[in-house]
Amino acid sequence: MTEKSYRGGLLKIVVLAIALFAMIIISFIGSEVGSGIVGSKPISFLNVEAPKYHPAPERPFHNLPITNTMITAWISIVVLGGLFFFGTRNMKLVPTGLQNFLELIVEAAANFIEDPAGEKHGRWFFSVCTTIFLFVVGNAWLSLIPGFETISVNGEPLFRNANTDLNVPAALAVVSFCFVEYWGFKAKGIAYLKTFFHFGPLWQAIKFILAGNIKAGAGGLLNGFVAVFAGLLEILSHLIRMMSFTFRLFGNMTAGMILVMIMLFLIPWVLPTIFYGMEAFFGFVQAMIFGGLTLGFACAAVMEEE
Amino acid sequence: MEIWADVAKLIGAGLAIGLGALGPGIGIGILGMGAMNALGRNPEARGAIMTNMILAIAFAEAVAIYALVVAILLIFVA
């Protein structure tokens, strides 16, 4: 590369940066809040509506009990189902095109799961964890398509990110909880209940005391009570887990939605794009955390003790 | 009387997210420090450090998100 063309490239970048910065400043001054600070009149096409947030999903069709988040959840199911249906027609040994892409996803997920869980348990966990991941990431990325929350029917938005409806993360959390307990029973049988009701050490200590061995019994008694208490804490933690699953996903997605809306309201040009990209990233990270935490808890449930 | 309920709501929401963001902020700072230290000791492990750091940051951030949910509930629902 010659000196001159290098300089030309640098000049282009500088000009672009200045232009983008100018756009940010102009759009800030033109918007409602910025014009209030500067003391000028807001420019009509920069005057974005102040964000309104309804925690509950809206019903676009008044006489039908269908919420807009339900519609998007269906769309994401159809998109995922269609993708995998058409990707797995005419399967070839050496994959091409869509099949190649799907195999990339499935293989990455299989490696991610088999790493901590091992091959036998990894096969149990694979379908549920991967489905949760794909559903959450599908919902999150579909909602980035322009038209979501702007196309409205009967004054209510027709589409809205399904993860911002508290019911969807809650349903996923319940599914994840049920499967973790199911896998626990499947791996250990009825002995899995010992995780929650661990009376073994206590009985042992009481037996010692009844046999007259007070000294060994007294020390065992404390350990026994600790084991029982730890079991009760385990029950609590399994139930609270569901709640933290729910609010982590719901909160992250809702916060992202409000953040983009508020940035659009404050600075309509250029800057919201950054937050838009951040939303794409966080949708992926949250989906990975939901699936990965299910995997982690499942591994803890099936793990052999000593 | 009505107005005091609104005032309490706004103060409560502000305190909820303000105090709730304090802990996660410190936590993310410590996480970043740990990742930088690890990177300085072992620059080859950049990829693994990056993925794990982002995962851990997402967990720390989740606590701030709970506070945000409380603030949202206070303003829009309560």
Contacts between the chains, C-beta under 8 A, distances in Angstrom:
chain1	res1	chain2	res2	distance
A	53	B	72	7.4
A	53	B	76	6.1
A	54	B	76	7.4
A	55	B	72	6.8
A	55	B	73	7.2
A	55	B	76	5.4
A	55	B	77	5.6
A	244	B	62	7.4
A	244	B	66	7.9
A	247	B	65	7.1
A	247	B	66	5.7
A	247	B	69	5.5
A	248	B	62	4.5
A	248	B	65	6.4
A	248	B	66	7.9
A	250	B	69	7.0
A	251	B	62	7.4
A	251	B	65	3.5
A	251	B	66	6.4
A	251	B	68	5.7
A	251	B	69	4.5
A	252	B	61	7.8
A	252	B	62	7.3
A	252	B	65	5.4
A	254	B	69	7.5
A	254	B	72	6.9
A	255	B	65	6.1
A	255	B	68	5.4
A	258	B	72	7.8
A	282	B	58	8.0
A	285	B	54	6.4
A	285	B	55	7.6
A	285	B	58	5.2
A	286	B	58	7.1
A	288	B	55	7.6
A	289	B	55	6.9
A	289	B	58	5.6
A	289	B	59	7.4
A	292	B	55	7.5
